[in-house]
Amino acid sequence: MRRFVLRCLVGSVVLCGPLAVTGVAEARPRHFDNWIFGDGCTMSWSQALVRTAGARNTVLSTAEGTSTWSDPATGQLQIYTDGIRVWAASGAEVTSPATRLGGNPSAAQSGIVLPVPGQPGHYYVFAVPAIQGTGNNGSLTVSKFNLTGAVPTQESAVFALNNGQLDVGEMLTAVAKPNGRDYWVIVARATTGTNGQVLVYDINTTPLGNATAPAKVVAAGGGGTTPNVSSSGNRPFYQMASNPEGTKVAAASFGEVDLWDFNPATGDLTNGKKLRESAGTFHYGIAFSANGTKLYANALYGADRGKLFQFDMANANAVFDYGALAAGAVDDGAGSMALGPDRKIYIAVQAVGTKLSVLNTPNAVGAGAGYAASAVDTSAGCTSIYSLPNALSAFTRLDAADPDKDGDSIATTADADADGDGIPNRLESGGDDVSKDTDGDGVLDYKDKDQVGAGCTDANTDGICDAIPLKYDTDQDGIPNFLDLDSDGDGIPDLWENGGKALDGNGDGRVDNQTDTDGDGLADVVDAAPADGNNVTPKTTPIDSDGDGILDAYELDSDADGLLDIAETGQVDANRDGKVDGATADTDHDGIVDQLDIDEGGSIKATLGDTDADGKPDFQDADDDNDTILTKDELGAGGAANPVDTDADGKKDYLDADDDNDGILTKDEAADSKLPKVASNDVDRDGKLNWLDDDADGDGKKDGVDGSTPRADDNGNGVPEY
C-alpha cells in the first residue's frame, strides 16, 4: 500500500542529427511537443521549434480539459487523455468502457499524464471531475498504463486516492522534484466546508494504491494571510500552473488570482497572496512566461470578460491590463492558457475557436509581450473552445528522462560530451563519468546514492542525493558540471576557460561545429581521434593555469594571482564572490544564466583581455603585464579589492609595464632582470622597490635621466646608474 505525503493549504483554491539554426541550439525536454485539444485540434513542434497545425484528431472532442505526453528525447507522442478515456499515439483507446477514469472533459484541467518514476515506458494518468452543483464533488482518480509492448495496456484498475474520502475540484497540476525523477501532484478540494484547501501528493517509486492519508493543513506562511479564494464559498473552478522552476504556483479562479511559493524539494506551499480580486469575474486561464518573471491570467465571464492581465513577479503589485482580447467583441470568453515549447503563451478564446490567440514574447513587460488576437491556426475543421492541454511545464528539467541536452541527437547517457562544450563528461566530473545510469534504476550516477557513496546526503532515504555533491556540481546550481556550460558560475563558459573561445562564434558556450564522424558525442574539432568511435580524449590538454590539479573551468581564480576570474574578464562582481551578480534565472537549465544566455536574449559579458599579448588571457596569466613580477605581488596593500596604481596613470601596477612611470620598464628594475644586472630590488634601501621608486638609487636624480640611457652604467661597476 502507498503512503501518501499530503499537504493542505486552508482556504485557497487550487494552486495554483542537430538543429537547423546557427550553431547548436539549446536542447530541451520535448514532453510537451504534441498538443491534442478541443474538438479534434492538433499542434506540434519540431526539434527546431517549427510549429505545425496537424490533421484533425478524430477521437478526442472536448470543450475543456485534455493532457498529452511525448517522449522527452525524441518528441514522439506517447499518450493522451480527456480525463475519462486514454489513447495511445496511434489513436487506439487503451481504456475500456469499464475501466475509464473518473474525470470529466468539462473540467478545466480534467487530467494530467506523468511518467511512472523509475519505470520507463509506464505512465500514470490522473483525473479530476467537473464541479456539479454545490455539494461534495468527486475524487482524484488515477490509473497506470504500460506502453512498452506492441499493444499498450492499462496495467492497473482505476482507483480514487485516499479511498475517495477527499473530493476535489477542476484544478490539477504537477511539479517535478529536483531529483529529476519524482513529482508532486497538486489539486484543490471541493467539499462543503473545505472548498479551496490544497492537497499535494508525493509521487515517487512507491507504487500507487487506494491509500488513505490524513490531510495536513498548512498554516498561513510568511507572516501574511493565506489568500482565501473560497472566502465566499465559491468552488475551485478553472486553472492552476507552476513556473518552470517549480518554485511558484498560481491559480485563476472565480473572484481572484492567487500566488504561492512552492518548495519542489519538500512540497510545501507558503507565502500566499492575492494578486487580483474582482468579485464578479470568472478568471480561467493562467500561465507563467518561460523565464518565470511574468504571470498571465484572463477572464472568461463577468465584469472583466475577455481581458488579459500581466503580473510582474519582481513586483507582484504591478498589473498590466491588456483589455479585450478581441477588439469589439462582447462575449469573447477567454479560456485555457498554455506555455508552448517555443516560449510563446497560447490562449483559447471561445468566440474564435478555430484560432488561438498568442503572446509572442511573454518574458517582456506590458505591451512588449506581443499579444496577437486570433493569430494561430489550428487543425482544419476543429475548434478549441476553452481547451488547451495540461502538462508539466515545457521547461521542466527532466534529467532522468535522458533528453539530448546539447542537441547533437545523442541522448545524455550515450553522449561523451553531453553539454557540447568540447570537454568530455569524465573530465568535468573529476575523472568519473557520472552521466550514466549504471544500475538502471532511473537515476543518473551523479545523484544516485548507490553510486556516489560518501558525500551523498539522503535525508528522505529515496536513494537520491538531496543535493548534487560539490565534486560533480562546482557552483551548486543543481546542474551537474557535465551538463553545465558555466560550471563555476563566473560568467565565463567552460569552453572559453579551456581555450576554445574561437570555436564558439555565436557565444552560446558550445562548440559551433558539432560534426561528429564517429558518433561518440565529442565533436571532431575537439576529438583527438574523430573517426574511431571509442577514444573520447580531447585534442588539447584541459587547462589548469595554476597547476593545482583543478581545471580552470571549475575554479574562480584560475591563475591563483589573487584576482577572481570574473574581475579579470571585466564583469561586475559587487559582492566579490566570484560569481555572476544579478538575476540567476536559467530558463533552459544549461548552466548559463538568462542574462548571459543568447538562447534567452542575453549575451556573454566576459572579455578575455591579454595585457602582455603572450597568448594567455589575463585571468589565466600569473604575470599579466609580463614584467617578471607576479600579479599577486603587484596588488599592493589594497589587495584585489583596490590594487595599487603607483604612478596614478590609470593602469593598476599589475597591468602596467612601467609601474612608476620613470621611463624604465619594471622588468628592467628587478634584481633578476637581464643585462644590465640590478644588484637589489631596493638599491637605495628606502623601503621602495626599484620599480616603484622613480629614484631607485637615491642619488637625487630621476631614474629616467640618470645616465645617458635608461640602462647606463657610467662607472662600469655592473650596476645601472639608476
VEXNULO-537069 format. One record per residue (C-alpha): x, y, z; residue in three letters. Coordinates in steps of 0.25 Angstrom, whole numbers, padded with zeros to 4 digits, always signed. Example, Ala and Ser with C-alpha at 12.3 -4.5 7.8 and 13.67 -1.06 7.14 Angstrom:
BEGIN
+0049-0018+0031ala;+0055-0004+0029ser;
***
This chain:
BEGIN
+0000+0000+0000met;+0005+0014-0003arg;+0007+0024+0008arg;+0004+0038+0003phe;+0010+0051+0007val;-0001+0061+0006leu;-0001+0076+0010arg;-0013+0085+0010cys;-0014+0100+0009leu;-0026+0105+0016val;-0036+0114+0009gly;-0028+0115-0004ser;-0034+0110-0017val;-0025+0102-0026val;-0011+0105-0028leu;-0009+0109-0034cys;+0084+0060-0144gly;+0085+0075-0139pro;+0076+0087-0140leu;+0074+0095-0153ala;+0079+0108-0146val;+0092+0116-0145thr;+0101+0108-0136gly;+0095+0097-0127val;+0082+0102-0121ala;+0079+0098-0106glu;+0074+0084-0104ala;+0061+0083-0097arg;+0051+0073-0091pro;+0041+0070-0102arg;+0030+0064-0094his;+0020+0076-0098phe;+0023+0076-0113asp;+0010+0070-0117asn;-0004+0076-0113trp;-0017+0070-0115ile;-0029+0078-0110phe;-0043+0083-0113gly;-0051+0077-0123asp;-0040+0070-0130gly;-0030+0081-0131cys;-0015+0077-0132thr;-0002+0085-0132met;+0012+0080-0131ser;+0027+0086-0131trp;+0039+0080-0137ser;+0052+0079-0131gln;+0056+0093-0137ala;+0043+0099-0131leu;+0035+0100-0144val;+0020+0099-0141arg;+0011+0091-0149thr;-0004+0090-0149ala;-0007+0075-0151gly;-0019+0068-0157ala;-0031+0068-0149arg;-0031+0057-0138asn;-0044+0048-0140thr;-0045+0042-0126val;-0044+0054-0116leu;-0055+0064-0115ser;-0056+0073-0102thr;-0059+0087-0099ala;-0049+0087-0088glu;-0038+0078-0081gly;-0028+0069-0088thr;-0014+0065-0085ser;-0003+0059-0094thr;+0011+0053-0092trp;+0022+0052-0102ser;+0036+0045-0101asp;+0045+0056-0095pro;+0057+0052-0104ala;+0050+0050-0118thr;+0037+0058-0117gly;+0029+0046-0121gln;+0015+0046-0116leu;+0013+0035-0106gln;-0001+0036-0099ile;-0013+0046-0097tyr;-0026+0047-0089thr;-0038+0055-0087asp;-0039+0051-0073gly;-0048+0039-0075ile;-0042+0032-0087arg;-0028+0029-0090val;-0022+0028-0104trp;-0008+0023-0109ala;-0001+0031-0120ala;-0008+0023-0131ser;-0022+0028-0126gly;-0025+0014-0121ala;-0033+0015-0107glu;-0025+0008-0096val;-0036+0009-0086thr;-0049+0001-0088ser;-0064+0006-0084pro;-0062-0002-0071ala;-0048+0004-0068thr;-0049+0018-0071arg;-0044+0029-0061leu;-0053+0037-0052gly;-0050+0051-0059gly;-0059+0059-0067asn;-0055+0066-0081pro;-0063+0078-0075ser;-0053+0080-0064ala;-0043+0092-0068ala;-0032+0082-0065gln;-0038+0069-0066ser;-0025+0061-0066gly;-0010+0060-0066ile;-0001+0050-0071val;+0012+0047-0063leu;+0023+0036-0065pro;+0023+0026-0054val;+0036+0029-0046pro;+0047+0018-0049gly;+0039+0011-0059gln;+0042+0015-0074pro;+0030+0014-0083gly;+0020+0013-0072his;+0010+0025-0069tyr;+0001+0030-0058tyr;-0012+0037-0063val;-0018+0046-0052phe;-0032+0051-0054ala;-0042+0061-0047val;-0057+0062-0048pro;-0065+0075-0053ala;-0071+0082-0042ile;-0086+0079-0041gln;-0096+0087-0032gly;-0092+0092-0018thr;-0090+0079-0011gly;-0078+0070-0009asn;-0071+0066-0022asn;-0063+0054-0028gly;-0049+0050-0024ser;-0035+0050-0031leu;-0034+0037-0039thr;-0022+0030-0045val;-0018+0018-0053ser;-0005+0012-0059lys;-0002+0010-0073phe;+0009+0001-0080asn;+0013+0005-0094leu;+0026-0003-0094thr;+0019-0015-0102gly;+0014-0016-0116ala;+0000-0013-0111val;-0002-0002-0100pro;-0009-0007-0088thr;-0016-0002-0075gln;-0007-0008-0064glu;-0016-0004-0052ser;-0030-0002-0048ala;-0035+0012-0047val;-0035+0016-0032phe;-0038+0028-0024ala;-0027+0034-0016leu;-0030+0034-0001asn;-0041+0024-0003asn;-0049+0035-0009gly;-0050+0042+0004gln;-0045+0055-0001leu;-0054+0062-0012asp;-0046+0071-0022val;-0049+0082-0032gly;-0045+0084-0046glu;-0031+0089-0044met;-0020+0079-0046leu;-0005+0082-0048thr;+0009+0075-0045ala;+0023+0080-0041val;+0035+0071-0043ala;+0044+0069-0032lys;+0059+0074-0033pro;+0063+0059-0034asn;+0058+0059-0048gly;+0050+0046-0045arg;+0039+0049-0036asp;+0027+0058-0036tyr;+0017+0066-0027trp;+0002+0065-0032val;-0006+0077-0027ile;-0021+0078-0026val;-0031+0087-0019ala;-0043+0081-0010arg;-0057+0084-0014ala;-0064+0079-0001thr;-0075+0086+0007thr;-0067+0094+0017gly;-0053+0091+0011thr;-0054+0098-0002asn;-0041+0103-0006gly;-0032+0094+0002gln;-0020+0089-0006val;-0015+0075-0006leu;-0001+0072-0010val;+0002+0057-0013tyr;+0016+0051-0013asp;+0018+0043-0026ile;+0031+0034-0025asn;+0035+0020-0028thr;+0026+0014-0017thr;+0014+0008-0025pro;+0001+0016-0024leu;-0011+0010-0018gly;-0024+0013-0011asn;-0017+0018+0001ala;-0023+0027+0012thr;-0014+0038+0018ala;-0018+0049+0027pro;-0019+0063+0021ala;-0009+0072+0027lys;-0014+0087+0028val;-0003+0096+0025val;-0004+0109+0033ala;-0002+0123+0026ala;+0013+0125+0024gly;+0022+0137+0023gly;+0015+0146+0033gly;+0003+0148+0024gly;-0011+0143+0022thr;-0013+0132+0013thr;-0022+0136+0001pro;-0035+0130+0002asn;-0040+0128-0012val;-0053+0121-0006ser;-0056+0132+0004ser;-0070+0133-0002ser;-0072+0118-0002gly;-0068+0118-0017asn;-0064+0105-0023arg;-0050+0103-0028pro;-0052+0105-0043phe;-0042+0107-0054tyr;-0027+0106-0055gln;-0014+0105-0047met;+0000+0105-0052ala;+0014+0106-0047ser;+0026+0113-0052asn;+0037+0105-0060pro;+0046+0105-0048glu;+0034+0099-0039gly;+0036+0110-0029thr;+0023+0117-0031lys;+0009+0112-0032val;-0002+0121-0037ala;-0018+0120-0038ala;-0028+0126-0047ala;-0042+0125-0040ser;-0055+0131-0038phe;-0053+0145-0032gly;-0038+0145-0031glu;-0024+0142-0036val;-0014+0136-0025asp;+0000+0132-0024leu;+0009+0124-0014trp;+0023+0120-0012asp;+0025+0105-0014phe;+0037+0097-0010asn;+0039+0086-0020pro;+0048+0078-0011ala;+0038+0077+0001thr;+0024+0080-0006gly;+0022+0092+0004asp;+0013+0103+0000leu;+0016+0117+0007thr;+0014+0132+0006asn;+0001+0132-0001gly;-0004+0145-0007lys;-0016+0151-0015lys;-0011+0157-0028leu;-0024+0162-0033arg;-0038+0162-0027glu;-0051+0164-0035ser;-0064+0158-0029ala;-0071+0157-0042gly;-0060+0151-0050thr;-0058+0137-0054phe;-0043+0136-0056his;-0040+0124-0065tyr;-0026+0122-0071gly;-0013+0124-0064ile;+0002+0123-0069ala;+0016+0127-0066phe;+0026+0132-0076ser;+0037+0123-0079ala;+0047+0130-0070asn;+0037+0131-0059gly;+0037+0146-0058thr;+0023+0149-0063lys;+0010+0142-0059leu;-0003+0144-0068tyr;-0017+0142-0065ala;-0030+0144-0073asn;-0045+0145-0070ala;-0056+0136-0076leu;-0068+0143-0071tyr;-0072+0154-0062gly;-0069+0169-0061ala;-0055+0167-0067asp;-0059+0157-0078arg;-0049+0156-0089gly;-0038+0163-0082lys;-0024+0158-0080leu;-0015+0162-0069phe;+0000+0162-0067gln;+0007+0161-0053phe;+0022+0164-0051asp;+0028+0154-0042met;+0039+0164-0038ala;+0027+0174-0033asn;+0015+0166-0032ala;+0006+0178-0030asn;+0009+0183-0044ala;-0002+0179-0053val;-0003+0182-0068phe;-0017+0181-0073asp;-0018+0177-0088tyr;-0033+0180-0089gly;-0042+0172-0098ala;-0035+0160-0105leu;-0043+0162-0118ala;-0045+0177-0122ala;-0060+0180-0121gly;-0064+0166-0116ala;-0074+0165-0105val;-0075+0151-0102asp;-0061+0146-0105asp;-0059+0138-0093gly;-0044+0134-0091ala;-0041+0120-0087gly;-0029+0112-0085ser;-0015+0117-0086met;-0002+0109-0088ala;+0013+0112-0089leu;+0018+0105-0102gly;+0032+0099-0104pro;+0034+0112-0113asp;+0033+0121-0101arg;+0020+0127-0106lys;+0007+0126-0098ile;-0005+0121-0105tyr;-0019+0125-0102ile;-0032+0118-0105ala;-0043+0128-0108val;-0058+0123-0109gln;-0063+0133-0119ala;-0052+0130-0129val;-0050+0115-0126gly;-0044+0112-0140thr;-0031+0120-0136lys;-0023+0123-0124leu;-0018+0136-0118ser;-0004+0137-0114val;+0007+0145-0106leu;+0019+0144-0115asn;+0029+0150-0105thr;+0023+0148-0091pro;+0036+0150-0084asn;+0035+0165-0087ala;+0027+0175-0079val;+0014+0181-0083gly;+0011+0182-0098ala;+0025+0177-0101gly;+0019+0163-0098ala;+0014+0164-0113gly;-0001+0160-0111tyr;-0007+0156-0124ala;-0022+0152-0125ala;-0027+0140-0133ser;-0013+0139-0139ala;-0010+0124-0139val;-0017+0114-0148asp;-0021+0100-0142thr;-0025+0088-0150ser;-0035+0090-0161ala;-0049+0087-0157gly;-0046+0087-0142cys;-0050+0097-0131thr;-0042+0099-0118ser;-0054+0105-0110ile;-0048+0107-0096tyr;-0038+0095-0097ser;-0023+0094-0097leu;-0015+0082-0092pro;-0010+0081-0078asn;+0005+0076-0075ala;+0017+0079-0067leu;+0023+0092-0071ser;+0030+0091-0085ala;+0043+0095-0078phe;+0043+0086-0066thr;+0057+0079-0064arg;+0055+0064-0067leu;+0070+0059-0065asp;+0065+0045-0063ala;+0057+0045-0075ala;+0071+0045-0083asp;+0068+0057-0092pro;+0078+0061-0102asp;+0084+0073-0095lys;+0093+0078-0106asp;+0085+0076-0118gly;+0094+0066-0125asp;+0084+0055-0126ser;+0091+0046-0116ile;+0084+0044-0102ala;+0091+0049-0090thr;+0095+0035-0085thr;+0101+0031-0098ala;+0108+0045-0101asp;+0123+0046-0097ala;+0121+0062-0097asp;+0106+0063-0092ala;+0106+0078-0092asp;+0114+0080-0105gly;+0125+0089-0099asp;+0137+0081-0104gly;+0140+0075-0090ile;+0137+0060-0088pro;+0128+0057-0077asn;+0138+0050-0069arg;+0148+0062-0069leu;+0136+0070-0064glu;+0134+0061-0052ser;+0148+0059-0047gly;+0151+0047-0055gly;+0137+0040-0053asp;+0127+0038-0064asp;+0115+0040-0055val;+0106+0043-0067ser;+0101+0028-0068lys;+0091+0021-0060asp;+0100+0009-0056thr;+0090+0001-0048asp;+0078+0004-0057gly;+0069+0010-0046asp;+0065+0022-0054gly;+0075+0031-0046val;+0087+0036-0053leu;+0100+0033-0045asp;+0103+0047-0041tyr;+0092+0048-0031lys;+0090+0033-0029asp;+0093+0030-0014lys;+0098+0016-0018asp;+0108+0021-0028gln;+0112+0034-0021val;+0114+0027-0007gly;+0121+0037+0003ala;+0117+0051+0001gly;+0103+0048-0003cys;+0093+0053+0007thr;+0079+0046+0006asp;+0071+0051+0017ala;+0058+0045+0012asn;+0064+0032+0008thr;+0059+0032-0006asp;+0072+0027-0011gly;+0075+0041-0018ile;+0085+0051-0013cys;+0078+0063-0007asp;+0088+0072-0013ala;+0098+0068-0024ile;+0112+0066-0018pro;+0121+0078-0020leu;+0131+0070-0028lys;+0120+0068-0038tyr;+0113+0082-0037asp;+0124+0092-0035thr;+0115+0104-0034asp;+0104+0097-0027gln;+0093+0102-0036asp;+0087+0088-0037gly;+0092+0085-0051ile;+0104+0075-0051pro;+0117+0080-0058asn;+0115+0071-0070phe;+0102+0078-0073leu;+0106+0092-0069asp;+0112+0101-0079leu;+0118+0110-0068asp;+0121+0100-0057ser;+0127+0110-0047asp;+0117+0121-0049gly;+0127+0132-0052asp;+0121+0137-0066gly;+0132+0130-0074ile;+0127+0118-0082pro;+0135+0105-0079asp;+0139+0105-0094leu;+0145+0118-0093trp;+0153+0115-0080glu;+0158+0103-0087asn;+0164+0111-0098gly;+0152+0109-0108gly;+0146+0123-0110lys;+0150+0122-0125ala;+0141+0110-0126leu;+0129+0118-0121asp;+0126+0128-0131gly;+0111+0131-0126asn;+0115+0132-0111gly;+0106+0121-0106asp;+0116+0113-0099gly;+0116+0101-0108arg;+0125+0097-0120val;+0119+0103-0132asp;+0123+0091-0142asn;+0117+0079-0136gln;+0121+0070-0147thr;+0124+0056-0140asp;+0129+0046-0150thr;+0130+0034-0140asp;+0117+0038-0133gly;+0123+0037-0119asp;+0117+0051-0115gly;+0131+0058-0116leu;+0131+0068-0128ala;+0142+0065-0138asp;+0149+0079-0136val;+0152+0075-0121val;+0153+0060-0123asp;+0167+0054-0123ala;+0162+0042-0131ala;+0150+0047-0138pro;+0148+0034-0146ala;+0150+0023-0136asp;+0137+0023-0128gly;+0143+0020-0115asn;+0154+0030-0112asn;+0148+0042-0105val;+0161+0048-0102thr;+0161+0063-0105pro;+0171+0068-0115lys;+0177+0078-0105thr;+0180+0076-0090thr;+0170+0083-0082pro;+0175+0096-0076ile;+0180+0097-0061asp;+0187+0110-0061ser;+0192+0110-0047asp;+0195+0095-0047gly;+0187+0092-0034asp;+0180+0080-0040gly;+0167+0087-0042ile;+0164+0091-0057leu;+0161+0106-0059asp;+0146+0103-0063ala;+0144+0099-0049tyr;+0151+0109-0040glu;+0149+0124-0038leu;+0163+0129-0038asp;+0169+0121-0050ser;+0183+0126-0049asp;+0184+0128-0033ala;+0188+0142-0035asp;+0178+0147-0024gly;+0169+0153-0034leu;+0156+0146-0037leu;+0154+0142-0052asp;+0141+0149-0052ile;+0148+0162-0049ala;+0159+0159-0059glu;+0149+0158-0070thr;+0143+0171-0068gly;+0130+0167-0061gln;+0123+0173-0049val;+0124+0165-0036asp;+0120+0175-0025ala;+0119+0164-0014asn;+0133+0159-0019arg;+0128+0144-0018asp;+0134+0141-0032gly;+0120+0138-0038lys;+0111+0146-0047val;+0103+0157-0040asp;+0088+0159-0042gly;+0077+0150-0047ala;+0080+0135-0046thr;+0069+0130-0054ala;+0073+0119-0064asp;+0061+0116-0073thr;+0067+0105-0081asp;+0076+0099-0070his;+0089+0100-0078asp;+0097+0106-0066gly;+0098+0120-0073ile;+0088+0130-0066val;+0078+0136-0075asp;+0084+0150-0075gln;+0097+0144-0081leu;+0090+0133-0090asp;+0088+0136-0105ile;+0077+0126-0104asp;+0069+0135-0095glu;+0072+0148-0101gly;+0085+0151-0093gly;+0100+0151-0096ser;+0113+0147-0090ile;+0119+0159-0083lys;+0133+0153-0081ala;+0145+0159-0089thr;+0157+0151-0090leu;+0168+0162-0089gly;+0182+0159-0091asp;+0190+0171-0086thr;+0204+0166-0090asp;+0199+0159-0103ala;+0206+0146-0099asp;+0194+0137-0103gly;+0189+0135-0089lys;+0177+0143-0085pro;+0180+0151-0072asp;+0171+0142-0064phe;+0180+0130-0067gln;+0193+0138-0066asp;+0201+0139-0053ala;+0208+0151-0058asp;+0198+0159-0066asp;+0208+0170-0071asp;+0220+0161-0073asn;+0229+0170-0064asp;+0235+0158-0057thr;+0227+0162-0044ile;+0215+0153-0041leu;+0202+0159-0042thr;+0199+0155-0027lys;+0211+0163-0023asp;+0207+0175-0030glu;+0193+0177-0024leu;+0199+0185-0012gly;+0193+0188+0001ala;+0179+0189-0005gly;+0179+0175-0010gly;+0169+0170-0020ala;+0159+0180-0015ala;+0167+0192-0018asn;+0180+0189-0026pro;+0191+0200-0025val;+0194+0209-0037asp;+0207+0215-0033thr;+0208+0226-0044asp;+0194+0229-0044ala;+0193+0227-0059asp;+0180+0219-0059gly;+0187+0206-0060lys;+0188+0197-0048lys;+0202+0193-0046asp;+0199+0178-0049tyr;+0195+0183-0063leu;+0206+0194-0064asp;+0219+0191-0071ala;+0225+0203-0064asp;+0219+0204-0051asp;+0226+0217-0046asp;+0226+0223-0060asn;+0241+0227-0059asp;+0243+0222-0073gly;+0250+0209-0069ile;+0242+0197-0071leu;+0238+0190-0058thr;+0245+0177-0063lys;+0258+0184-0064asp;+0258+0190-0050glu;+0256+0176-0043ala;+0268+0168-0037ala;+0266+0157-0047asp;+0265+0166-0059ser;+0275+0163-0071lys;+0286+0172-0075leu;+0290+0180-0068pro;+0289+0173-0055lys;+0282+0180-0043val;+0288+0177-0030ala;+0276+0178-0022ser;+0261+0180-0023asn;+0263+0192-0013asp;+0276+0198-0017val;+0275+0210-0008asp;+0269+0203+0003arg;+0258+0213+0005asp;+0247+0203+0006gly;+0242+0205-0008lys;+0244+0194-0018leu;+0252+0199-0030asn;+0241+0198-0040trp;+0232+0207-0031leu;+0243+0217-0028asp;+0246+0228-0038asp;+0260+0230-0032asp;+0264+0216-0029ala;+0278+0218-0025asp;+0275+0231-0016gly;+0284+0240-0023asp;+0274+0251-0025gly;+0273+0249-0040lys;+0261+0243-0046lys;+0264+0229-0052asp;+0259+0233-0066gly;+0270+0244-0067val;+0281+0237-0058asp;+0292+0234-0069gly;+0292+0235-0084ser;+0282+0223-0086thr;+0272+0217-0076pro;+0282+0205-0075arg;+0294+0213-0074ala;+0306+0208-0065asp;+0315+0220-0065asp;+0325+0215-0055asn;+0326+0201-0060gly;+0323+0195-0047asn;+0312+0186-0053gly;+0300+0194-0047val;+0292+0203-0055pro;+0293+0218-0050glu;+0278+0218-0047tyr;
***
